[in-house]
């Protein structure tokens, strides 16, 4: 395959189009070059190991490597050892598309795992659909999408953003200021938040965006302070969070006066930002290092054994780790590495993940997940202050919510 030419042509045809959960999009498989004849099988990891998103994505790459090692040590998948091919998405959607084309067309991987920003996922979407390949995407996102060639193992909207809004409303929040990075996820998430707010009598005092990698938040922080909202909903990504929270604290703002609910800050980012800048702030995820399950205890211990006692675990890392084991279960259920066989076998596949038991929805290829609201402690860890009690079924188009009628038209 002429990787760059194929990548470019596919992007021109379909990048950024919504794909509905009835199986829209072009899932017709090109002839696969995946080689299943030997005693190993290739899989691809594509993560930002450089650029503004590296602070988050390096950790995901590490957890994928750990999962692959554990699977290989336990005999592999269908008796085949995993042969890992890693690529750097370099925090650029066009690079992710290029690397996806290389992994599929040149390296002949059986499946790919990775991506973080929705821009990176949407750049890879036409590549995997056009080639009939599979991508396992491990990060919470804005919903309003499903593809027959993507399994979404992070939270969709009703498993993270909606529970976060419900929690804030229950705490008496009547006004919100929205701050986010300027790309797909924050823009779409804030459209959903605004619609929720209108239905629940919550005032949106303002909506401010900064480019990915932006580090000067003095103007935005001044707007936040002047807005005097009850809380801030934060959809910044990457190392922009470091600059925002340092400026937030320098401006004399605190969780007691105006708490920030973040959906992209996990334990690894807390370490980079500094616990003293974040203590008392809120997060919405499905997993924290402090979750008390036997599986999580084993996961944290194994991760530290592999990478050092100083390392922490986080939701995207856990979702990525889980994704490789879910793929293994699907392959073994199907007794095949072929995309169509895996999709046919996926519905109802479960895994006792560190976050708790997760189950694949065979229709929209998301997974049922427990929602958790956490508070950042002075120890740099995130401690659960509320959880949903049981896994929430994925509803990426928010079809179960009357207030979201204008959104769930996919």
N, C-alpha and C positions, 0 to 999 in steps of 0.2 A: 504493500500500500504506500502510495506517495503521501506521507502523513500530513505535511503542511497543506497540500492542495486539497485533500479530503476535508481537513479541519476547516479551512477557509470556506469551502463551498457549502458545507453543512451549516456553518454559522450564518452565512448569508441567507440560507433558505429558512431556518426556523429558530434561531436563537431568541429567547425571551418570550416565545409564545406560551400561553397557558395550555396545560394539558389536563384534560378532565379525568375523573376517576372511573369513567366508564371504559377506559382503555383507549383514549384518543391519542393522537400523535402517531408517528410512523414507527411501529414496533417490528416491522418486517426485518428479519435478520439477513444481513449480508452473509456471504459464505465465511464461516469462522475458520481462523487459523490456529485455534486452541489445540494443543497437542496433548492428548490423554493416553498416549501409548506407553509412556515411560513410568518410572517409579516416583515422579514428582510432577507437580502442576504449578504453573505460574499464576501469581496474583499480584495486582498492582496497588501500591500505596501512593497517593498524590496529595501532598500537604505543603503548605507554605513553610519552608525551612529558612526563608529569608524574607525581608520586607516587613511592612507594618504588622502583618498578621502572624509573624513567626512567634511572638510572645505566647500566642494561644495554640498554634497548630503544631509546633514542635512536640508538645506534650501528647497530642493525639497520635502523632507518628510513633512516639515511644510506646504508647499503650497498644497500638496495633502490632508493633514488633513483639511485645510481651505475649499477646494472644497467639500470634503465629508460633512463637517458641513453645508455648504450652501445648498447642495443638500438635505440633511436630513431635514433642516429647511423648505425647499420648498416642502416637501412631499415625498422625496425619489425617487426611480426609479421604475416605474410600481407600485407605491403605497407601495413599500418595503423600509424600512430604511437600509442604508448601515452599515454593521457590519465590522469594519476594523480590519484586522490582520496584524500587522507590524513585519517585520524581518530585522535584521542587516546583510547586505552583507559583512561587515567588510573589505571592500576594496580588497577582494580576490575572483577571479572568481570561484574557487571551492566552496567557501562558498555560493556565489550567486546560483550556481547550486543546492547545497544541500537545501538551503532555498526555492528555487522555487519548488523543489520536495515535500518539506513539505507542502507548501501553497496549492499546487494542490492536493496532495494525502492524506494528513492528515486533513488539515483545510477545504478542499473542496471549495476554493474560486471560484467565477464566472469569475474573471479576475485578472491579476496582473498588477501593475504599478511600474516602477522603473528601476534601472540599470543606470549606467553612462558611464563607460569605455566600449569600444567595446569588450574588453575581457570578461567583465561581461555579456554583451548581448549575445555574442557567446556561453558562457557557459550555458546560460538559453535557447538558441534557441532549442536544441534537446529535452529539457525537455518539453517545451510547444508544440512542434510539435508531440512528441511521445504520449502526453496525450490529444491532441486535444484541448488545452486550449489557452488563449489569453494573450499576454503581450503587454502593452502600454509603449513604450520606449521614454523618453522625451528629449533626448539630441542630439544635432548636431553630425553627425558622417561622416565617410569616404565614404559612399555610397557603390556601387557594391554589394548590398544585398537587397533582399526582401523575406519575408516569409509569407505564408498564416496565420500564427499564431502570427504575430507581426504587430502592428500598430506603425508607426514611426512618432511621433508628433514634434520632433526637425527637424532641417534643414538637408537635404541631400546635397551632394557636390555642385550641381548647384545653391543652394540657400544660400550658405555661402562662401565656398572656392573660387569658380570661380568668384563671384562678388568681393571678396576681391582682387584677382589677377587682375581683370579688373581695379579696382580702383587704385591699385598701378601702373599699366602700364600707366593709364591716368595721373598720377602724375609725370611721367617721370622716374620711377624706371627701371633701366636696369640691375641690379644685385641683387640677393637675397642670404642670408645665412639662412639655415634651422636648427632650433633647436626644438627638441621634446622629449617627454618621449618614452621609448623603449617598445612599445607594438603596437597592431594592428592599432589603429587610426592614430597615427603620421606616422608610416611606410607607410601605404597605402596613406594617404593624401600627403606625400612628393613625392611618386611615381607619383601621379596625378599632383602635382605642377611642378615637373621636366618635365613632358611631356608637360604641358602648356608652361613652360619656353622655351623649345626647339622650339615650334611653334611660339613663340612671341619674339624671339631674346633676351631673358633675361638670363643672366649668373647665374648659381648656383655656388657660391663661396665655398660652403662646406655644409655638412650635419652631424649634431652632435646629439647624443642621450644620455639620462641619464635614469637610472631606476626610476620607480615611487617612489616617496618619497625621491629621491636624494636631498642633500642639499649643496653640494660643487660644485659650478659652476665657480670656478676660472679658471680652464683649458679651459672650453668651452667659457667663456667670453673672455679670451685671444685670442682664435681662431677667435671669432666674430670680435674683434677689429682689428686683423691683416688682416682679410679678406677684411675689408674696403668696404663692400657691400653698395649699396644704401639703403637697408632695410633688416630687419630680419623677417622671417615668423615663428611664434612661435606656436608649437603644444604641449607644455608642459601641463601637467594636475596636479591638486591637489596642495599640498603645496610646490611642487618644484618651482612653480612660485614665491613664496615669496623669496626664496634664489636666484633665477636667477636675478630678477629685482633689488634686493639690490646689488648684485655683479655688475650688469650692470651699475648701477648708481655710485658705488664706483670706477669703472674703468674709469669714466669720459665720458661715452657714454651718449648721449641724443637724444630725438626725433628729434631735429634739425639736428643732424649729421647723425644718423642712426635710423630711427623710427622702432618700432617693431609692426607688425600686429599680434594680438593674436586672436585665435578662441576658447579659453577655459577660458578666464578671463572675468567674469561678475562682477556686482556691489558688490556681497558678497566677491569675491576674492580681489577686489580693497581695500575694508576695511581691509582685512587681510594683504595685501602687503604694504599698506600705499599710500595714494594719492600722496604724495610728490615723491615717487619712480616711479609713473606711469603717472603723469600729462603730457599731450600731446601725449601719446601713442595711438595707434589705435586698434580697435576691430571690428570684423565682427560677427553680430548676426541678429536675426529677431525682437528682442524686447529689449527695454531699459526702465528703470523706468521712464525716461523723455518723452516717447512716448505720444503724445497728442491725446488721444481718450477718450470719456466718459467712455467706459468700463475699460480703464486702470486707470482712476481716481478713479473709484469705487473699483477696485482690490487693488490698493495701499492703499486706505483708510481702506478697510476691513482687509488687511494683517497687517497694523499697529495697528488697533484696537485689533486684535487677539494676536499679538506678541510684540507690543511696538513701539513707535514712532521712535526709533533708528534703526529699521530694514529696510533693503532695499529689493527691488524685482529685479529679474534677468531673463534672457531668459530661462534657464532650469526650473526655478521655474514656470514661466508663461506657458511653454510648458507642464509641468506636470499638472498644474492646468487645462489647456485647455483639456488635455487628458481625465480627468475624466468626464468632461461635454460632450466631443465627444462620449465617451462610453455610457453615459446616452442617448444621442440623437439616437445612433445606436440601443440600446436595445429597446427604445420606438418606433422607426421606424419599427423594426422587431417584436415588441410585444413578445419578447423572450429573454432569457438569453443564449441560445444555440449558440455556436461558429459559426456553419455554417449559422444559421439564421442571426446573426450579420454581418458576412462577406457579405452575400447576400444583406443586407440592407445598407451597409456602403457607397457605392459610391455616391458622391454628397452631403453627410451630411455636413452641415455647422454649424459654431458657431461664434458668434460675440465676439471674444476673445479680451483680452487687447491689443494684437499686431495688431488687425484688423481682418477682417473676414477671416476665414480659411475654406478650403473645402477638404474633403477626396477624394483621388483618389482611386476608387474601384479596380483598376487593381494592383497597386503596394503597396497600403495601406500606402502611405506617404500622406502629406497634402500640399496644395498650401500655400506658405508663402511669405511675403514681406521681401526682403533683406535690411539690414541697415548696414552702416559703421559708427562707432562712434569714438569720441575722448574723452579720459578720462580727466575730469576737476579737478581743485583744490578743488572742492566741493566733490570729491569722486564719482560723478555720471558720466554717459556716455551720451554724447550728440551727436545726429545724425548729421553727416556732408554730408551724401548721403543716398538716399534710392531708391529702384527700382520703386517706384510710384504705383505699383500694385503687387498682389501676383504672384510669379513665380511658374509655374507648376513643380512638382517634376520629376526629371530625374535621378534616382539613379545610372543608368549605363552609364550616359553621352552619350547616343546614339544620342543626337542632336548636338554633337560637333565633327567635323572632326578630330581634333587633338587627340581625345581620342579613336580613333578606336581600338587601341591595348588594351585598358582598358575595353571597353564595350562589352566584349564577353560573358557575363553571359546569 
